[in-house]
Amino acid sequence: MLTSSPDVLVCDIALGDDDGLALIAELRRRAREEGGGLPAVAVSAFARPEDRDRALAAGFQRYLAKPVDVLELVAVVAALYRERGA
């Protein structure tokens, strides 16, 4: 049982049978207090501008193409954490 809520979601776009776009769409349909406002960054091997645009339109706040630079990922997560209450 989850006893606390996550502060930031880091989600790959490719998730086996489903994908991160469907996951974020489901999350965004929820009320804010049920996780609908959770800040999220998409991570994907798809690096075309249209892939980034689709992820952002689906509800992610940020998009990182693989291979992800660890320092960039940390900076993005930190920024989303700071912005989450705004």
DRENPA-3360 file (N, C-alpha, C; in nm, 2 decimals, always signed):
BEGIN
1 = MLTSSPDV = +0.08/-0.12/+0.00/+0.00/+0.00/+0.00/+0.09/+0.12/+0.00 ~ +0.06/+0.22/-0.09/+0.13/+0.34/-0.10/+0.09/+0.44/+0.01 ~ +0.18/+0.48/+0.10/+0.14/+0.57/+0.21/+0.17/+0.71/+0.18 ~ +0.24/+0.74/+0.07/+0.27/+0.88/+0.04/+0.26/+0.89/-0.11 ~ +0.25/+1.02/-0.15/+0.23/+1.05/-0.30/+0.37/+1.08/-0.36 ~ +0.39/+1.05/-0.48/+0.52/+1.09/-0.55/+0.51/+1.24/-0.57 ~ +0.63/+1.30/-0.58/+0.64/+1.44/-0.61/+0.66/+1.47/-0.75 ~ +0.72/+1.38/-0.83/+0.74/+1.39/-0.97/+0.74/+1.26/-1.04;
9 = LVCDIALG = +0.68/+1.25/-1.15/+0.68/+1.12/-1.23/+0.78/+1.13/-1.34 ~ +0.87/+1.03/-1.35/+0.96/+1.01/-1.46/+0.91/+0.89/-1.53 ~ +0.87/+0.90/-1.66/+0.80/+0.79/-1.73/+0.86/+0.78/-1.87 ~ +0.89/+0.65/-1.90/+0.93/+0.62/-2.04/+0.81/+0.62/-2.12 ~ +0.82/+0.65/-2.25/+0.70/+0.65/-2.34/+0.67/+0.50/-2.38 ~ +0.77/+0.42/-2.40/+0.75/+0.28/-2.43/+0.73/+0.20/-2.30 ~ +0.61/+0.14/-2.28/+0.59/+0.06/-2.16/+0.53/-0.07/-2.20 ~ +0.59/-0.15/-2.28/+0.54/-0.28/-2.32/+0.41/-0.27/-2.40;
17 = DDDGLALI = +0.31/-0.33/-2.35/+0.18/-0.33/-2.42/+0.11/-0.19/-2.43 ~ +0.14/-0.11/-2.33/+0.08/+0.03/-2.33/+0.19/+0.13/-2.35 ~ +0.16/+0.25/-2.33/+0.27/+0.35/-2.34/+0.25/+0.47/-2.24 ~ +0.35/+0.55/-2.23/+0.35/+0.66/-2.13/+0.25/+0.76/-2.17 ~ +0.21/+0.77/-2.30/+0.11/+0.87/-2.34/-0.03/+0.83/-2.28 ~ -0.06/+0.71/-2.29/-0.18/+0.66/-2.23/-0.18/+0.68/-2.08 ~ -0.07/+0.65/-2.02/-0.06/+0.66/-1.87/-0.08/+0.81/-1.83 ~ -0.01/+0.90/-1.90/-0.03/+1.04/-1.86/-0.17/+1.09/-1.89;
25 = AELRRRAR = -0.23/+1.05/-2.00/-0.37/+1.09/-2.03/-0.46/+1.04/-1.92 ~ -0.44/+0.92/-1.87/-0.52/+0.87/-1.76/-0.50/+0.95/-1.63 ~ -0.38/+0.98/-1.60/-0.34/+1.06/-1.49/-0.41/+1.20/-1.49 ~ -0.40/+1.26/-1.61/-0.45/+1.40/-1.62/-0.60/+1.40/-1.62 ~ -0.67/+1.29/-1.63/-0.82/+1.29/-1.62/-0.86/+1.29/-1.47 ~ -0.77/+1.26/-1.38/-0.80/+1.25/-1.24/-0.80/+1.39/-1.18 ~ -0.87/+1.40/-1.07/-0.87/+1.53/-0.99/-0.73/+1.56/-0.94 ~ -0.70/+1.68/-0.92/-0.56/+1.72/-0.86/-0.53/+1.64/-0.74;
33 = EEGGGLPA = -0.62/+1.63/-0.65/-0.59/+1.56/-0.52/-0.58/+1.41/-0.54 ~ -0.61/+1.36/-0.65/-0.60/+1.22/-0.69/-0.48/+1.19/-0.78 ~ -0.39/+1.29/-0.79/-0.27/+1.28/-0.87/-0.27/+1.34/-1.01 ~ -0.39/+1.40/-1.04/-0.40/+1.46/-1.17/-0.31/+1.58/-1.20 ~ -0.25/+1.64/-1.10/-0.16/+1.75/-1.12/-0.02/+1.71/-1.10 ~ +0.01/+1.58/-1.09/+0.15/+1.54/-1.07/+0.24/+1.58/-1.18 ~ +0.35/+1.66/-1.15/+0.44/+1.70/-1.25/+0.51/+1.57/-1.31 ~ +0.53/+1.58/-1.44/+0.58/+1.46/-1.51/+0.68/+1.49/-1.62;
41 = VAVSAFAR = +0.78/+1.41/-1.64/+0.88/+1.42/-1.75/+0.87/+1.29/-1.82 ~ +0.87/+1.30/-1.96/+0.87/+1.19/-2.05/+1.01/+1.16/-2.09 ~ +1.05/+1.03/-2.09/+1.18/+0.99/-2.14/+1.15/+0.89/-2.26 ~ +1.22/+0.92/-2.37/+1.20/+0.83/-2.48/+1.32/+0.82/-2.58 ~ +1.32/+0.71/-2.65/+1.42/+0.70/-2.75/+1.38/+0.77/-2.88 ~ +1.25/+0.80/-2.89/+1.20/+0.88/-3.00/+1.24/+1.03/-2.98 ~ +1.32/+1.08/-3.07/+1.38/+1.21/-3.05/+1.33/+1.31/-3.15 ~ +1.23/+1.28/-3.23/+1.19/+1.38/-3.33/+1.10/+1.49/-3.26;
49 = PEDRDRAL = +1.10/+1.60/-3.32/+1.02/+1.71/-3.26/+0.87/+1.68/-3.25 ~ +0.82/+1.60/-3.34/+0.68/+1.56/-3.33/+0.65/+1.47/-3.21 ~ +0.75/+1.38/-3.18/+0.74/+1.29/-3.06/+0.74/+1.38/-2.94 ~ +0.82/+1.48/-2.93/+0.82/+1.57/-2.81/+0.69/+1.64/-2.80 ~ +0.64/+1.69/-2.92/+0.52/+1.77/-2.92/+0.40/+1.68/-2.87 ~ +0.40/+1.55/-2.91/+0.29/+1.46/-2.87/+0.29/+1.44/-2.72 ~ +0.41/+1.42/-2.67/+0.43/+1.40/-2.52/+0.38/+1.52/-2.44 ~ +0.42/+1.63/-2.49/+0.38/+1.76/-2.41/+0.23/+1.78/-2.43;
57 = AAGFQRYL = +0.18/+1.75/-2.54/+0.03/+1.77/-2.56/-0.05/+1.67/-2.48 ~ +0.01/+1.56/-2.46/-0.06/+1.45/-2.38/-0.06/+1.49/-2.23 ~ +0.03/+1.58/-2.18/+0.02/+1.62/-2.04/+0.16/+1.62/-1.97 ~ +0.26/+1.58/-2.03/+0.39/+1.59/-1.97/+0.44/+1.73/-1.97 ~ +0.51/+1.77/-1.87/+0.56/+1.91/-1.86/+0.70/+1.92/-1.93 ~ +0.78/+1.81/-1.93/+0.91/+1.81/-1.99/+0.93/+1.68/-2.07 ~ +1.03/+1.68/-2.16/+1.06/+1.57/-2.25/+1.21/+1.56/-2.26 ~ +1.26/+1.44/-2.24/+1.40/+1.41/-2.26/+1.42/+1.30/-2.35;
65 = AKPVDVLE = +1.51/+1.31/-2.45/+1.54/+1.21/-2.54/+1.65/+1.12/-2.49 ~ +1.65/+0.99/-2.51/+1.75/+0.90/-2.47/+1.87/+0.91/-2.57 ~ +1.99/+0.89/-2.53/+2.03/+0.86/-2.40/+2.02/+0.99/-2.31 ~ +1.97/+0.98/-2.20/+1.95/+1.09/-2.11/+2.07/+1.12/-2.03 ~ +2.11/+1.24/-2.03/+2.22/+1.29/-1.94/+2.17/+1.29/-1.80 ~ +2.24/+1.22/-1.71/+2.20/+1.21/-1.57/+2.18/+1.35/-1.51 ~ +2.28/+1.44/-1.53/+2.27/+1.57/-1.47/+2.15/+1.65/-1.52 ~ +2.12/+1.63/-1.65/+2.00/+1.70/-1.70/+1.87/+1.64/-1.64;
73 = LVAVVAAL = +1.87/+1.51/-1.63/+1.75/+1.45/-1.56/+1.73/+1.50/-1.42 ~ +1.84/+1.51/-1.35/+1.83/+1.56/-1.21/+1.78/+1.70/-1.21 ~ +1.84/+1.78/-1.30/+1.79/+1.93/-1.31/+1.65/+1.94/-1.34 ~ +1.60/+1.86/-1.43/+1.46/+1.86/-1.48/+1.37/+1.82/-1.36 ~ +1.40/+1.71/-1.29/+1.32/+1.66/-1.18/+1.32/+1.77/-1.07 ~ +1.43/+1.83/-1.04/+1.44/+1.93/-0.94/+1.35/+2.05/-0.98 ~ +1.36/+2.09/-1.10/+1.28/+2.21/-1.15/+1.13/+2.17/-1.14 ~ +1.09/+2.05/-1.18/+0.95/+2.02/-1.17/+0.90/+2.01/-1.02;
81 = YRERGA = +0.99/+1.96/-0.93/+0.96/+1.96/-0.79/+0.94/+2.10/-0.74 ~ +1.02/+2.19/-0.77/+1.01/+2.33/-0.73/+0.88/+2.39/-0.78 ~ +0.84/+2.36/-0.91/+0.73/+2.42/-0.97/+0.60/+2.36/-0.94 ~ +0.60/+2.24/-0.87/+0.48/+2.16/-0.85/+0.36/+2.23/-0.78 ~ +0.39/+2.33/-0.69/+0.29/+2.40/-0.62/+0.25/+2.53/-0.69 ~ +0.31/+2.56/-0.79/+0.28/+2.69/-0.86/+0.16/+2.69/-0.94;
% end
